[in-house]
Amino acid sequence: MTEQNSELIAGRYELVERIGQGGMGRVWRGLDQQLFGREVAVKEILFPPGMEERDRATLLGRFAAEARAAVTLSHPGIITIHDVVEHQGAPVIVMEFIRGESLAAAISGQGRLPVRRVAEIGAAMLDALAEAHEARIVHRDIKPDNVLLTKDRVVLTDFGIAHLADATTKLSHSGIVIGTPQYMSPEQLEGKRPTPANDLWALGATLYHAVEGLPPFEAEGLHALAVAIFTRPHRPPVHAGPLAPVLEALLAKDPEQRVGATEAAGMLASVLRSFPARDDAAAERDPGPEPEPERDPEPERDPEPERDPVPDAATEQGPPSVPPKPRKPPTVGTPGVPHEPTVLDSGAAPADPRIPGPDHDPAPDKDKDKHRDEGKDEAKDKETVPDRPTDPPSVPVPVPPTDDVVTLGTTAEMETGERKPVRARALTRRSVVLGAALATLAAGSALTWTLSGDDKKPGAGGSAGSGASASAVTVVIGVDAPVTGGMSSMGLGIRNSAELAVKTANKKRLVPGVKFEIKTLDDASDPVKGQRNAAGFVSDAKVLGVVGPLNSSVARTLVAPLDQADLVSISPGNTAPELTLGTDWAAGTKSRPYDTYFRTVATDVDQGPFAARHLHTEAGKSKLYVIDDKSVYGTGLTSGFTAEFERLGGTVVGTEQVDPGRTEFSDLVASVRESGADAVYFGGYYDTAGPLSKQLKQAGTDIPLMGGDGILTEGYVTSGPKTDGDLAVNIGVAAEDLAGGADFVTRYDEAGYKDTANWYGPYAYDATWSLIEAVKSLVTANGGTLPQNARAKMQQAVSRLDFDGVTGHVAFDEYGDTRNRGLTVCSVAGGRWSTVTSGATPS
């Protein structure tokens, strides 16, 4: 066929231009003349040369049957097939025309993609595959070329072509292997009957290619490639970060050991819990003032075997847990624990400057990190929601070459025919040497710091391990915060507040003989950078404690190695309960995973009960309808809310769980009306809560909806015209409402900082002051000098703290959480969020 042909395909499809060509097919942009010239993609199937007529006929029959079965699939992640016809003895598929690019083109143009974006793509692909598998259709040819990316969709194509490639491989007697072996499972290469497990392997290989920039297996020639896939483990992922366990599970050689679709979905949800799902293509292309990080040199690889790809069917080519100390197994960040992706704020500034907005990230972090301004242009079209401070940058971040990486994550070693339990990947020799060096430094065995005051002997610098007295010993407080990227306003406020605390301590000579300094390392809200920053702090013997991080996702990679090195960290912002209470906290089993981790803010555990007390005691509501979006965050909120509301004497008149992202609630609205509820409590995110509130008001149900900080966004306000009166809880208290807030704000301004302290500044100040007070207690107890094992003793010193700070009383419970758990109720008034009241929840 050519676009010059005057004939119509099947009497209705006019070819306009050829937009793709491959060994198995040719794709045209066409017009359906029977449907007013609707644009369609027309794919013509090309048979390989030398195919026998009998094989050709058999193949035609099989292909036509499968293609027509694919017509029955209806899913936004699966390309819509309009028609299957025959033209000149060959099958032709007519499908929807999609403007965008393939994943292969994205990788080719951008290099490896950010972990978050790859996880989003993987979750969308898995959802589409589940639909196909339920219809007993196996794709058989998942690969980057067959994944189409548009502004708001991830679409799988070529369901029919896949069968063609598979069957041709078996039918052809010419020795030609058609398809893309890099993405074919061992059993598929062996010619066994296709199963959904084939697609899951291919999904893993595709996501691996997207996040690493190259396929998991490469070799020179088809035979060598097949041998590698059958007998060797894939190359260990270098850039995958928290996505690595998912790749390992999908690429298990034995299909019986390979992860299933449900578990894979849970693992991807776990990865996404701290990577807000959003349309951030523009942000990736335009990272703003932050300089683009240098790419690491790609690993040396063998030449790629020849491929014969099928062109993109319907396109016009136009962003890990750490092994803890032996005394305690890790309990945070388990891949199998599901957590829903979150949504980003649009970036509109709130009217009340005390309400965290795009500059203060209102939704402190939950794996959820919910309120920040990043990718504003993209947010105009699609608003998504974060883990409060958790989202990684939308541009790829540099990761050291394999030889330089100290493996902090966990991966699974793959052997032929079996999948071993997930465990830490073997370190390279350079990594082992570096790890040993860090361990030596972490032990603090050589630290003897004398605080005698006036010793000015040459060479007496007072540095760690010198053993000499000095005019002042320098103690460094590390600060891990996003000082660049979309959440930099909050990160800079944290850094400045920590610096203000250090300057104040030095000016007052709070600890005689000690000069405090801060060492700020930028994590850009990216867990990979947080992991690397941990090594930077551990290796600096003068660092006795770390303030940060802001985000829960970063905490999951930073806190564990700090704990391994007995290095205390105090967070002023992240709120995910499992970081202090362990992963089983919701079931009533609390277990502190990291002895050296503390925080100065309340957690998500406190949100539900605080909301219940406000609605029952302050707002006088006695009958509540409780709804959640099935996410770990949402169910955690409703669980705590319900228990407290009923304890206070309130009645829950109805409960419901809804699918995340659901936007139609007519049945639920009717149930709420019939229940006689005088308020609705919603556990989840604003993109679901907003439509629910709107439909309640439209139905004449004039009652407020209240939620957690997952709905505290401008997007919630703009989602409906009648959100006034709705409520949300935010973690923390505005500076001017804190005990020492006014004095803090005055001193902060007088220090001349150009960046505002924002919502988390006061909590960062108290976190820094806690470390300073801990050092003071050690010096006092040791006769005016720091003990040799000062770093190791900091944990006990912090746990015993008891003082009045900017945010009020500062002390920590047995799990490392603050005993002063301040929260704020906000309400929509005049189309803007504003503060209603602040208070503390019982510790």
C-alpha positions in Angstrom: 0.0 0.0 0.0 1.1 3.6 -0.6 -0.4 6.9 0.3 -0.6 7.6 -3.4 -3.1 4.7 -3.9 -6.5 6.0 -4.7 -8.2 2.8 -3.5 -9.6 2.7 0.0 -8.7 -0.1 2.4 -11.9 -2.2 3.0 -13.7 0.5 1.1 -13.4 3.1 3.8 -9.9 3.7 5.1 -7.9 6.3 3.2 -4.2 6.3 3.8 -2.7 9.8 4.4 1.0 9.2 5.3 3.3 6.4 6.4 4.4 7.0 10.0 6.3 3.8 10.8 8.0 0.8 9.2 9.4 -2.4 10.6 10.1 -5.9 9.5 6.8 -7.2 10.7 4.5 -4.3 9.8 3.9 -0.9 8.3 1.8 1.9 10.0 -0.1 4.6 8.3 -2.0 7.6 9.4 -5.4 7.2 7.8 -8.9 8.7 7.6 -12.1 6.7 8.1 -14.3 8.1 5.4 -17.4 6.5 6.8 -17.0 8.3 10.1 -16.5 11.9 8.9 -12.8 11.5 8.3 -11.8 10.4 11.8 -8.1 9.9 12.1 -7.1 6.3 12.5 -3.9 4.3 12.5 -3.8 1.6 9.9 -1.3 -1.2 10.4 -0.5 -3.5 7.6 1.1 -6.9 8.5 4.1 -8.0 6.5 4.9 -11.7 6.2 8.6 -12.6 6.4 10.1 -13.7 3.1 10.3 -17.5 2.5 7.3 -18.4 4.6 5.5 -21.5 3.3 1.9 -21.1 2.1 0.6 -23.5 4.7 2.3 -21.7 7.5 1.0 -18.4 6.1 -2.6 -19.6 6.1 -2.3 -21.0 9.6 -0.8 -17.8 10.8 -3.5 -15.7 9.2 -6.2 -17.6 11.0 -4.6 -17.4 14.4 -3.8 -13.7 14.0 -7.3 -12.8 12.9 -8.9 -14.7 15.8 -6.6 -13.0 18.4 -6.9 -9.6 16.8 -10.7 -9.8 16.9 -10.5 -10.9 20.6 -8.4 -7.8 21.3 -11.3 -5.7 19.9 -13.3 -6.7 23.0 -10.8 -5.1 25.3 -11.9 -1.8 26.7 -9.3 -0.1 28.9 -7.6 3.3 28.8 -4.2 1.6 28.9 -5.0 -0.6 25.9 -5.1 0.8 22.4 -8.6 0.6 20.9 -8.9 -1.6 17.8 -11.6 -0.3 15.5 -11.5 -2.9 12.8 -9.6 -6.0 11.5 -9.7 -6.4 7.7 -7.9 -8.2 5.0 -6.1 -6.4 2.1 -4.3 -8.2 -0.7 -4.1 -11.4 1.3 -2.7 -9.9 4.4 -4.4 -8.8 7.6 -4.8 -5.1 8.4 -5.6 -3.6 11.8 -7.4 -0.3 12.1 -7.0 1.3 15.5 -7.2 4.6 17.3 -4.6 7.2 16.3 -2.5 8.4 19.3 -0.3 11.4 19.2 2.7 10.9 21.4 5.8 8.9 21.5 6.8 5.3 22.3 8.7 4.5 25.5 11.5 3.4 23.2 11.6 6.9 21.7 11.5 8.5 25.2 14.5 6.4 26.3 16.4 7.1 23.1 15.8 10.9 23.4 16.2 11.3 27.2 18.4 8.4 28.3 17.3 6.5 31.4 14.1 7.9 32.9 13.5 8.9 36.6 12.5 6.1 39.0 9.2 7.7 39.8 8.2 8.0 36.1 9.2 4.4 35.4 7.2 3.2 38.4 4.2 5.2 37.1 4.5 3.7 33.7 4.9 0.2 35.2 1.8 0.6 37.3 -0.3 1.7 34.3 1.1 -1.1 32.1 0.3 -3.7 34.8 -3.3 -2.4 35.1 -3.7 -2.8 31.4 -2.2 -6.2 31.4 -4.5 -7.3 34.2 -7.5 -6.4 32.0 -6.1 -8.4 29.1 -5.2 -11.4 31.2 -8.6 -11.5 32.7 -9.9 -11.8 29.1 -7.5 -14.7 28.6 -5.3 -12.6 26.2 -1.6 -12.8 26.6 0.3 -9.9 24.9 3.5 -11.9 24.2 5.5 -8.9 23.0 5.8 -6.3 25.7 8.7 -4.0 24.9 9.5 -0.3 24.9 8.4 0.0 21.3 4.9 -1.2 22.2 4.3 1.2 25.1 2.9 4.5 23.9 3.2 7.7 26.1 0.8 10.6 25.7 0.2 13.6 28.0 -2.1 11.6 30.3 -2.0 8.0 29.2 0.3 5.0 29.0 -1.0 2.7 26.3 -0.1 -0.8 25.3 -0.4 -1.7 21.6 0.2 -4.6 19.3 -1.7 -7.4 21.0 -2.3 -9.1 17.7 1.2 -8.6 16.4 2.6 -10.4 19.4 0.9 -13.6 18.4 2.2 -13.2 14.9 5.8 -12.8 16.0 5.5 -15.8 18.4 3.9 -18.1 15.8 6.2 -17.0 13.1 9.2 -18.0 15.2 7.9 -21.5 15.4 6.4 -21.8 11.9 9.3 -20.4 9.8 11.8 -22.9 8.4 14.2 -20.2 7.4 16.0 -19.9 10.7 14.8 -16.3 11.1 13.8 -15.4 14.7 11.2 -12.6 14.7 10.5 -10.5 17.8 12.6 -8.8 20.4 14.5 -11.5 22.5 15.8 -9.0 25.0 12.3 -8.8 26.5 11.4 -12.5 26.1 11.2 -14.8 29.1 13.2 -18.0 29.2 10.1 -20.1 28.7 9.0 -18.0 25.8 12.4 -18.4 24.1 12.0 -22.1 24.7 8.7 -22.1 22.8 6.5 -23.1 25.6 2.8 -22.2 25.7 2.4 -18.5 26.4 1.1 -17.5 29.9 0.6 -14.2 31.7 3.9 -14.9 33.4 5.6 -14.2 30.0 4.1 -10.7 30.0 5.3 -10.1 33.6 8.9 -11.0 32.6 8.7 -8.7 29.6 7.2 -5.9 31.8 10.3 -6.3 34.1 12.7 -6.2 31.2 10.9 -3.1 29.8 11.0 -1.2 33.1 14.6 -2.2 33.6 15.5 -0.7 30.2 13.6 2.5 31.0 15.2 3.1 34.4 18.7 1.8 33.5 18.9 3.0 29.9 19.7 -0.5 28.5 18.1 -3.9 28.6 18.8 -6.4 31.4 20.5 -8.8 29.0 22.8 -8.0 26.1 25.1 -10.2 24.1 26.6 -10.4 20.6 24.3 -12.6 18.6 21.0 -14.3 19.2 22.6 -17.5 20.5 24.7 -15.7 23.1 21.7 -13.7 24.2 19.5 -16.7 24.6 22.3 -18.5 26.7 22.6 -15.4 28.9 18.8 -15.3 29.5 18.6 -19.0 30.2 21.7 -19.3 32.4 22.9 -16.0 33.8 21.6 -13.4 36.2 20.7 -10.1 34.6 23.2 -7.2 35.2 22.5 -5.7 38.6 20.5 -2.4 38.4 22.5 0.7 39.2 20.0 3.4 39.0 16.7 1.7 39.9 16.8 2.6 43.6 13.5 1.5 45.3 12.4 -0.1 42.0 15.2 -2.7 42.1 13.2 -5.3 44.2 10.3 -5.0 41.7 12.7 -5.7 38.8 14.2 -8.6 40.6 10.8 -10.2 41.3 9.6 -9.7 37.7 12.8 -11.1 36.2 12.8 -14.4 38.1 13.8 -17.1 35.5 11.4 -19.7 36.9 7.8 -18.6 36.1 6.6 -20.4 39.2 8.9 -18.2 41.3 8.1 -15.0 39.4 6.0 -12.4 41.1 2.3 -12.4 40.2 0.4 -9.4 38.9 -1.3 -8.7 42.3 1.9 -8.7 44.3 3.7 -6.8 41.6 1.0 -4.1 41.8 1.5 -3.9 45.5 5.3 -3.5 45.1 4.9 -0.8 42.6 2.4 1.0 44.9 5.0 0.7 47.6 7.5 2.4 45.4 5.1 5.1 44.4 4.0 5.9 47.9 6.6 8.5 48.1 6.8 9.4 44.4 3.7 11.5 43.7 2.0 10.4 40.5 1.7 13.3 38.2 2.1 14.3 34.6 5.6 15.8 34.8 7.0 15.4 31.4 7.4 19.1 31.1 9.2 19.3 34.4 11.6 16.6 33.2 12.3 18.6 30.1 12.5 21.9 31.9 14.0 21.4 35.3 14.2 25.2 35.8 17.3 26.8 37.4 18.7 23.6 38.8 21.6 22.6 36.6 21.1 19.2 35.0 23.3 16.7 36.7 26.0 15.0 34.9 25.2 11.5 33.7 27.4 8.7 34.9 29.2 6.9 32.1 27.1 4.0 31.0 28.5 0.6 31.7 30.5 -1.0 29.0 28.2 -3.4 27.0 28.3 -5.8 24.3 27.0 -4.9 20.8 23.2 -5.2 20.6 21.9 -8.2 18.7 20.0 -7.4 15.6 16.3 -6.6 16.1 13.4 -6.4 13.8 11.0 -4.2 15.6 7.4 -3.5 14.7 6.7 0.2 14.5 4.6 2.0 17.1 1.1 1.0 16.3 -0.7 4.2 16.7 1.7 7.0 17.3 2.9 9.8 15.3 6.5 10.3 16.3 6.6 14.0 16.6 12.4 9.0 38.8 15.4 0.6 49.0 15.7 -0.3 52.3 19.1 -0.7 53.9 20.3 -3.7 55.9 20.1 -2.5 59.5 22.3 -3.3 62.4 22.2 -7.0 63.3 20.4 -6.3 66.5 17.2 -5.3 64.7 15.8 -6.4 61.3 14.5 -3.7 59.0 10.8 -3.1 59.2 10.4 -0.1 56.9 10.0 0.1 53.2 9.0 -3.5 52.7 8.3 -3.9 49.0 5.1 -5.9 49.5 3.4 -3.2 51.6 1.0 -1.3 49.3 0.8 2.4 49.5 -1.1 4.4 47.0 0.6 7.0 44.9 -0.1 10.5 45.9 -1.1 13.7 44.1 0.7 17.0 43.7 -0.7 20.4 44.5 -1.3 22.8 41.6 1.0 25.4 43.0 -1.6 28.1 43.7 -0.7 30.1 46.8 -3.1 29.9 49.7 -4.6 33.1 51.1 -3.4 32.5 54.6 0.4 32.5 54.7 0.3 30.2 57.6 -1.1 27.4 55.6 1.6 25.4 53.8 1.1 25.9 50.1 3.4 25.4 47.2 6.0 27.1 49.3 5.4 25.3 52.5 4.1 21.9 51.3 1.0 21.6 53.3 0.8 17.9 53.5 3.8 16.9 55.5 4.8 13.7 54.2 3.2 10.4 54.2 4.4 8.5 51.5 2.1 10.7 50.5 4.0 14.0 50.6 1.2 16.0 49.4 1.6 19.6 48.7 4.3 21.1 46.6 4.7 23.1 43.5 6.7 21.3 40.9 6.1 21.3 37.2 3.6 24.1 37.2 2.9 24.0 33.5 2.0 20.3 33.7 -0.1 20.9 36.8 -2.4 23.1 34.9 -3.6 20.0 33.0 -3.4 17.4 35.7 -3.1 18.0 39.4 -1.6 15.2 41.4 -0.8 14.8 45.1 2.5 14.0 47.1 3.6 12.2 50.3 4.3 15.4 52.0 7.8 16.3 51.3 8.7 13.1 49.5 8.8 13.5 45.8 12.1 13.0 43.9 13.2 15.5 41.3 11.7 15.2 37.9 15.1 15.0 36.1 17.4 12.1 36.3 19.9 12.3 39.1 23.5 11.2 38.9 24.4 7.9 40.5 27.9 6.7 41.0 29.2 4.0 38.6 28.9 0.5 39.9 32.4 0.3 41.2 31.7 3.4 43.4 28.4 2.3 44.8 28.0 1.1 48.4 24.9 -1.0 48.1 22.4 0.3 50.6 19.3 -1.3 49.0 18.3 -4.9 48.7 18.1 -6.9 45.6 17.6 -10.5 44.7 20.5 -12.6 43.3 19.1 -14.6 40.4 20.4 -18.1 39.6 19.3 -20.4 36.8 15.8 -21.7 37.3 15.3 -20.3 40.8 14.8 -17.1 42.6 16.6 -16.6 45.9 15.3 -14.5 48.7 15.9 -10.8 48.4 19.2 -9.9 50.0 21.9 -7.3 49.8 23.8 -7.4 46.5 27.5 -8.3 46.8 29.6 -5.2 47.0 32.4 -4.5 44.6 36.0 -4.5 45.9 36.0 -0.7 46.0 32.7 -0.7 47.8 34.0 -3.1 50.4 37.0 -0.9 51.0 34.8 2.2 51.3 32.3 0.3 53.5 35.2 -0.7 55.8 36.4 2.9 56.0 32.9 4.1 56.8 32.5 1.5 59.5 35.8 2.5 61.1 34.7 6.1 61.1 31.3 5.3 62.4 32.7 3.4 65.3 34.2 6.6 66.6 37.0 4.7 68.3 39.6 7.3 67.6 37.6 10.3 68.7 39.3 12.2 71.5 38.3 15.8 71.6 39.7 17.9 74.4 38.0 21.2 75.2 40.7 22.9 77.2 40.2 26.3 75.7 43.5 28.1 75.0 45.9 25.5 73.6 47.4 27.2 70.5 50.2 24.7 69.8 51.1 24.3 66.2 49.0 21.7 64.6 46.4 21.6 67.3 43.3 21.9 65.3 41.0 20.0 67.6 39.9 17.7 64.8 38.7 14.2 65.4 41.4 11.8 66.2 44.1 14.5 66.8 44.2 13.9 70.5 45.3 17.5 70.9 43.7 20.3 72.8 42.5 23.3 70.8 40.9 26.7 71.2 37.6 25.2 70.2 36.6 21.8 68.9 34.3 21.9 65.9 31.2 19.8 66.0 29.3 19.5 62.8 25.6 19.1 62.5 24.5 17.6 59.2 21.5 19.0 57.4 19.8 16.9 54.8 17.1 18.8 52.9 15.9 19.6 49.4 17.7 22.9 48.8 17.2 22.6 45.0 14.2 21.4 43.0 10.5 21.9 43.4 10.6 21.7 47.2 13.6 24.0 47.7 11.6 26.7 49.5 10.9 24.3 52.3 14.5 22.9 52.2 16.1 26.3 52.4 13.9 27.2 55.3 15.1 24.1 57.1 18.7 24.9 56.3 18.4 28.5 57.4 16.6 27.6 60.6 19.3 25.0 61.5 22.0 27.6 60.8 20.2 30.1 63.0 20.2 27.6 65.9 23.9 27.0 65.4 24.7 30.7 65.3 22.7 31.3 68.4 24.5 28.5 70.3 27.9 29.8 69.3 27.0 33.4 70.2 25.8 32.3 73.6 28.8 30.0 74.0 26.2 27.4 75.1 28.8 24.7 75.1 32.2 26.1 76.3 35.0 24.9 74.0 32.7 23.7 71.2 32.1 25.6 68.0 29.1 24.3 66.0 28.9 24.2 62.3 26.3 22.9 59.8 27.0 20.7 56.8 24.2 20.9 54.3 23.8 18.1 51.7 21.0 18.6 49.1 18.7 15.6 48.6 16.4 17.4 46.1 13.6 15.2 47.6 15.2 12.2 45.9 15.7 9.0 47.8 18.8 8.1 45.8 20.5 11.4 46.8 19.4 10.8 50.4 21.1 7.5 50.3 24.4 9.0 49.0 24.1 11.9 51.6 24.0 9.3 54.4 27.5 8.0 53.3 28.7 11.6 53.2 27.6 12.3 56.8 28.8 9.0 58.1 32.3 9.4 56.6 32.8 12.9 58.3 33.9 12.1 61.8 33.0 15.6 63.0 29.3 15.0 62.3 27.6 14.0 65.5 24.0 14.3 64.3 21.8 15.1 61.3 18.8 17.3 60.9 16.4 15.9 58.3 15.2 14.7 56.0 12.0 16.5 55.1 10.5 13.7 53.1 9.5 10.2 54.2 10.7 8.7 50.9 14.2 10.1 51.5 14.1 9.0 55.2 13.7 5.4 54.0 17.1 5.5 52.3 18.9 7.9 54.6 17.9 6.8 58.1 18.9 3.2 58.0 22.6 3.8 57.1 22.8 6.5 59.7 21.4 4.1 62.2 23.9 1.5 61.1 26.7 4.0 62.0 25.1 5.1 65.3 24.5 8.5 63.9 21.5 10.3 65.3 19.0 12.0 62.9 16.1 14.2 63.8 13.5 15.0 61.2 11.5 18.3 61.2 9.1 17.2 58.5 8.4 13.6 57.6 5.4 11.9 59.2 5.1 8.3 57.9 4.3 6.2 61.0 6.3 3.2 60.1 9.6 5.1 60.3 9.2 5.1 64.1 6.6 2.5 64.8 7.4 -0.2 62.3 5.3 -1.6 59.5 2.8 -3.3 61.8 1.8 -0.2 63.7 -1.7 -0.1 62.2 -2.4 -3.7 63.5 -1.5 -2.5 67.0 2.1 -3.9 67.0 4.7 -1.2 67.5 8.4 -1.8 67.1 11.0 0.9 66.8 13.0 0.1 63.6 15.8 2.7 64.1 17.1 3.6 67.6 18.9 6.7 66.3 15.9 8.2 64.5 13.8 11.0 66.1 11.4 13.7 64.8 10.0 17.0 66.1 6.6 16.8 64.3 3.5 14.8 64.8 2.7 11.8 62.5 -0.2 10.6 60.5 -1.2 8.5 63.5 -2.3 11.7 65.1 -4.4 13.2 62.3 -7.6 11.0 62.6 -8.0 11.4 66.4 -7.4 15.2 66.2 -10.0 15.5 63.5 -12.5 13.4 65.6 -12.0 15.7 68.6 -12.5 18.8 66.5 -15.7 17.5 64.8 -17.2 16.2 68.0 -16.2 18.7 70.6 -15.7 21.9 68.7 -18.1 21.5 65.8 -20.7 19.6 67.7 -21.1 16.8 65.1 -22.5 13.6 66.5 -23.2 11.4 63.5 -20.5 10.8 60.9 -20.2 8.9 57.6 -16.7 7.6 57.3 -15.1 7.0 53.8 -11.6 6.1 52.7 -9.8 5.4 49.4 -8.3 2.1 50.4 -4.8 3.5 50.6 -2.6 2.7 53.6 -2.7 6.5 54.3 -6.5 6.7 54.0 -7.3 3.6 56.0 -4.9 4.7 58.7 -6.7 8.0 59.1 -10.2 6.5 59.2 -9.1 3.8 61.7 -7.8 6.4 64.1 -10.7 8.8 63.5 -13.4 6.1 64.1 -11.9 4.8 67.3 -11.6 8.3 68.8 -15.0 9.6 67.6 -16.8 6.6 69.1 -14.8 6.9 72.3 -16.0 10.5 72.6 -19.6 9.2 72.2 -20.2 9.9 68.6 -21.9 7.5 66.2 -20.6 6.3 62.8 -23.7 5.9 60.8 -22.1 4.5 57.7 -18.8 3.5 56.2 -17.6 3.0 52.7 -14.4 2.4 50.7 -14.0 3.8 47.3 -11.4 3.2 44.5 -8.6 5.8 44.4 -9.3 8.4 41.7 -13.0 7.6 41.5 -15.1 10.6 40.4 -18.7 9.4 40.3 -20.5 9.0 43.6 -24.2 9.2 43.0 -25.0 5.9 44.9 -22.7 6.9 47.8 -24.2 10.4 48.0 -27.6 8.9 48.3 -26.4 6.6 51.1 -24.9 9.6 53.0 -28.2 11.5 52.6 -30.3 8.6 53.9 -28.0 8.0 56.9 -28.7 11.4 58.4 -25.0 12.1 58.9 -24.1 15.6 59.9 -20.6 15.4 58.5 -18.4 13.2 56.3 -14.9 12.2 57.3 -12.7 11.1 54.3 -9.4 9.3 54.5 -7.4 9.8 51.3 -6.4 12.4 48.8 -8.0 15.5 47.3 -8.5 14.1 43.7 -11.1 11.7 45.1 -12.4 13.9 48.0 -13.0 16.9 45.7 -15.5 15.3 43.4 -17.2 13.6 46.4 -17.7 16.9 48.2 -18.9 18.6 45.0 -21.6 15.9 44.4 -22.7 16.0 48.0 -23.3 19.7 47.8 -25.0 19.4 44.4 -27.4 16.8 45.9 -28.4 19.3 48.6 -26.5 17.5 51.3 -25.3 20.6 53.1 -22.8 19.0 55.5 -19.0 19.5 55.7 -16.5 17.0 54.5 -13.3 16.7 56.6 -10.1 15.0 55.7 -6.4 14.8 56.5 -3.6 16.9 54.9 -4.1 14.8 51.8 -6.9 17.1 50.8 -5.2 20.3 52.0 -4.5 21.6 48.5 -5.6 24.3 46.2 -6.7 21.6 43.8 -9.4 20.5 46.3 -10.7 24.0 46.5 -10.9 24.4 42.8 -12.5 20.9 42.3 -15.9 22.2 43.2 -17.7 25.6 43.6 -19.1 24.8 47.1 -16.2 23.6 49.2 -16.5 26.4 51.7 -16.9 24.9 55.2 -15.0 21.8 54.4 -12.1 21.0 56.8 -8.7 19.4 56.8 -6.0 18.7 59.4 -2.5 19.8 58.8 0.5 18.4 60.8 2.3 21.1 62.7 1.4 24.7 63.8 2.2 28.0 62.1 5.2 29.8 63.6 3.2 32.8 65.0 1.0 30.4 67.0 3.9 28.5 68.6 5.1 29.1 72.1 8.3 30.7 70.9 7.3 31.4 67.4 7.2 35.2 67.5 10.8 35.4 68.9 11.9 32.9 66.3 10.4 34.8 63.4 12.0 38.0 64.6 15.5 36.5 65.0 15.1 34.7 61.6 14.3 38.0 59.9 17.1 39.8 61.7 19.5 37.2 60.4 18.8 38.4 56.9 17.7 35.2 55.3 16.1 35.8 52.0 14.2 32.5 52.1 11.2 32.3 54.5 11.3 29.7 57.3 8.0 28.3 56.1 6.0 25.7 58.0 8.9 23.5 58.9 11.5 26.1 60.0 10.6 26.2 63.7 10.7 22.4 63.8 14.1 22.3 62.1 15.3 24.9 64.7 14.2 22.7 67.6 15.7 19.6 65.9 19.1 21.4 65.6 18.8 22.7 69.2 18.1 19.1 70.4 21.5 18.0 68.9 23.2 21.0 70.5 21.7 20.2 73.9 22.7 16.6 73.5 26.3 17.6 72.8 26.2 19.9 75.8 25.0 17.0 78.1 27.8 14.8 76.9 30.4 17.5 77.5 29.1 18.2 80.9 29.0 14.6 81.9 32.5 14.0 80.7 34.2 16.8 82.7 34.2 19.4 79.9 35.4 17.3 77.0 33.7 15.2 74.4 34.0 11.5 75.1 35.8 9.3 72.6 32.6 7.6 71.6 30.6 10.8 71.4 28.7 9.7 68.3 27.5 6.5 69.8 26.4 8.3 73.0 24.3 10.9 71.2 21.3 8.6 70.9 20.9 8.2 74.7 21.6 11.9 75.1 18.8 12.9 72.7 16.3 10.4 74.2 16.7 12.1 77.6 16.2 15.7 76.4 13.6 17.8 78.1 13.6 21.5 77.4 11.3 24.3 76.1 12.0 25.2 72.5 10.4 27.3 69.7 7.7 24.8 69.1 7.0 24.3 72.8 8.1 21.5 75.1 10.8 19.3 73.4 11.0 15.6 74.5 10.8 12.3 72.7 8.9 9.1 73.5 10.3 5.6 73.5 9.8 5.4 69.7 11.6 8.6 68.9 8.4 10.6 68.2 7.9 14.0 69.8 5.7 14.2 72.9 4.5 17.7 71.7 2.3 16.8 68.8 0.9 20.0 67.4 -1.7 20.0 64.6 -3.9 22.5 62.9 -7.4 22.5 61.6 -7.9 24.4 58.4 -11.1 25.3 56.6 -12.1 26.5 53.2 -13.5 30.1 53.5 -14.1 32.3 50.5 -12.5 29.8 48.2 -9.2 29.6 50.1 -7.8 27.5 52.9 -7.4 29.4 56.2 -6.5 28.4 59.8 -9.3 27.6 62.2 -7.5 26.4 65.3 -4.3 24.7 66.5 -3.7 22.3 69.3 -1.8 19.3 70.5 -2.8 15.7 70.6 -2.2 13.6 73.7 1.2 11.8 73.5 
